[in-house]
């Protein structure tokens, strides 16, 4: 089983593929997402897919710059920062952001139960 940090790194690699279905498959059916560039709370894979349908149009890819894990047994909270490279209006921009993932063990893998990401000023 991957460590929570390895899972979050896998999430970022998956985001870099810009494949919405692959990204959404990392979230539990009833997961909650507060997206980096979103003003609403998204609950469930259908709503989460709607956010990523928009987000991948910006060709996001990035790297994790810091991560701290807190292990509560079946659940782990991973907090940290990442920098997203985005394409906005034909130009590359970097969007530094902070995140919190609440990961839940699902058999031999992790699934995202809750994910909050917000741009840093």
C-alpha positions as CSV (number, residue, x, y, z in Angstrom):
1,X,0.0,0.0,0.0
2,X,1.3,3.5,-0.9
3,X,2.0,5.9,1.9
4,X,-0.4,8.9,2.0
5,X,2.3,11.1,0.7
6,X,2.9,8.7,-2.3
7,X,-0.9,8.7,-2.9
8,X,-1.0,12.5,-3.0
9,X,1.9,12.5,-5.4
10,X,0.0,10.0,-7.5
11,X,-3.0,12.3,-7.4
12,X,-0.8,15.1,-8.8
13,X,0.6,12.8,-11.6
14,X,-3.0,11.9,-12.5
15,X,-4.0,15.5,-12.6
16,X,-1.1,16.1,-15.0
17,X,-2.6,13.6,-17.4
18,X,-5.6,15.9,-17.7
19,X,-7.8,12.7,-17.8
20,X,-11.0,13.6,-15.9
21,X,-12.1,10.0,-15.4
22,X,-8.8,9.0,-14.0
23,X,-8.7,11.9,-11.6
24,X,-12.3,11.4,-10.4
25,X,-11.6,7.7,-9.8
26,X,-9.4,8.6,-6.9
27,X,-12.3,10.1,-5.0
28,X,-14.9,8.2,-3.0
29,X,-18.4,8.1,-4.4
30,X,-19.6,10.5,-1.7
31,X,-16.4,12.7,-1.5
32,X,-16.4,16.4,-1.0
33,X,-14.2,18.8,-3.1
34,X,-13.5,22.5,-2.5
35,X,-11.5,23.1,-5.7
36,X,-8.7,25.5,-6.1
37,X,-10.5,27.7,-8.7
38,X,-14.1,27.0,-7.6
39,X,-16.5,29.0,-5.5
40,X,-18.8,26.1,-4.5
41,X,-18.7,22.9,-2.5
42,X,-18.9,19.8,-4.7
43,X,-20.3,16.6,-3.2
44,X,-20.2,13.3,-5.0
45,X,-18.2,12.1,-8.0
46,X,-20.7,13.7,-10.5
47,X,-20.2,17.2,-9.1
48,X,-16.5,16.6,-8.7
49,X,-16.3,15.6,-12.3
50,X,-17.9,18.9,-13.3
51,X,-15.1,20.8,-11.6
52,X,-12.4,18.7,-13.2
53,X,-14.1,19.1,-16.7
54,X,-13.4,22.8,-16.2
55,X,-10.0,22.5,-14.5
56,X,-8.4,20.3,-17.1
57,X,-9.1,22.9,-19.8
58,X,-6.3,24.9,-18.1
59,X,-3.9,22.0,-18.7
60,X,-2.9,21.8,-15.0
61,X,0.2,20.1,-13.8
62,X,2.2,20.8,-10.8
63,X,4.4,19.7,-8.0
64,X,4.0,19.3,-4.2
65,X,6.2,21.6,-2.3
66,X,5.4,20.5,1.2
67,X,3.3,17.8,2.9
68,X,2.6,16.8,6.5
69,X,0.6,13.7,7.4
70,X,-1.5,13.0,10.5
71,X,-2.4,9.3,10.8
72,X,-5.7,8.5,12.6
73,X,-5.7,4.8,11.7
74,X,-8.2,4.2,8.9
75,X,-8.1,7.9,8.0
76,X,-5.1,10.1,7.3
77,X,-5.1,13.9,6.9
78,X,-2.5,15.2,4.5
79,X,-1.9,19.0,4.6
80,X,0.6,20.9,2.4
81,X,1.3,23.1,-0.5
82,X,1.6,22.7,-4.2
83,X,2.3,24.8,-7.2
84,X,0.1,24.4,-10.3
85,X,1.3,25.3,-13.8
86,X,-1.8,26.4,-15.7
87,X,-2.5,27.8,-19.2
88,X,-4.7,30.8,-18.9
89,X,-5.5,32.9,-22.0
90,X,-2.7,31.1,-23.8
91,X,-0.1,32.0,-21.2
92,X,1.6,29.8,-18.6
93,X,1.0,30.9,-15.1
94,X,1.9,29.4,-11.7
95,X,-0.8,29.2,-9.1
96,X,0.6,28.4,-5.6
97,X,-2.0,26.7,-3.5
98,X,-2.4,25.0,-0.1
99,X,-4.3,21.7,0.3
100,X,-5.9,19.3,2.8
101,X,-6.7,15.8,1.8
102,X,-8.7,13.5,4.0
103,X,-7.8,10.0,2.9
104,X,-9.6,6.8,3.8
105,X,-8.3,3.3,3.5
106,X,-10.4,1.3,1.0
107,X,-9.0,-2.2,1.0
108,X,-5.3,-2.0,-0.1
109,X,-5.5,1.6,-1.4
110,X,-6.4,5.1,-0.4
111,X,-9.4,7.0,-1.6
112,X,-10.1,10.7,-1.2
113,X,-13.0,11.5,1.2
114,X,-12.5,15.2,1.3
115,X,-10.2,17.6,-0.5
116,X,-9.8,21.3,0.0
117,X,-7.5,23.4,-2.1
118,X,-7.1,27.2,-2.1
119,X,-4.9,29.6,-4.0
120,X,-2.3,31.4,-2.0
121,X,-1.9,35.1,-2.6
